[in-house]
Amino acid sequence: MPTKRPPRFSEVIAGFALLFAALSPTDAQPSPTDWAALVRYQSANAQLGPPKPGEQRVVFMGNSITQGWAPLFDSLFPGKPYVGRGISGQTTPQMLVRFRQDVIALKPKAVVILGGTNDIAGNTGPSTLEMIEDNLASMTELAKANGIRVVLVSILPAADYPWKKGMEPAPKIIALNAWLKQYAASAGAVYLDLHSAMNDGHGGMRVELSGDGVHPNNAGYALMARLTAPAIEQALKR
């Protein structure tokens, strides 16, 4: 009987890649050579250029929720120089890595940070609440050090993740939002509570605001915009 050869290193790596693909949504898979997807907005950032004199540019940093929101900015925030820099599937450590390139270098007056739900889902590995908090605090500190006002957005309600069933995110989201509110007050940032307005009363998202219980639909984004506009104005006045 022939001896079975041990698997080659390349085959082991390929096996891990297939396993990761089975566990995570396609967009959540970081490139092995560009883990934070720095290349994603490099061209757009170069084309955007610096703000015009008097322009109150605002950058929205986040994941797929922000990515899906950005195409609606012209209709939801008419006439506002708002820039979307969301990437589907991203976690807060990935957002932190690209924060200087995709936020600070664009010289905005304010940044709207919405992230953390993919960390709870484990998109880039297990994350404790403390790890998520550290990343959000680091982004806030980087922004403040560069004269950028900060709006920290609550994580949106979710009873479960379609791509990662059984994570029971609702209580973790509530705990993280409680920390966000407290931290924003101590850091001089504006805390924007979208969770309360979108919560179905059981920790999930209201059915009329989402198709999958995680990502807002047009009605959800419209509600978010109505609540976000005054939070941005509050931050800009500080």
Secondary structure, DSSP 8 states (H G I E B T S, - for coil): --------HHHHHHHHHHHHHHHS-GGG--BTTBTT-TTTTHHHHHHH-S--TT---EEEEESHHHHHHGGGHHHHSTT--EEEEE-TT--HHHHHHTHHHHTGGG--SEEEEE--HHHHHTTTS---HHHHHHHHHHHHHHHHHTT-EEEEE-----S-BTTBTT--HHHHHHHHHHHHHHHHHHHT-EEE--HHHHB-SSSSB-GGGBSSSSSB-HHHHHHHHHHHHHHHHHHHH-
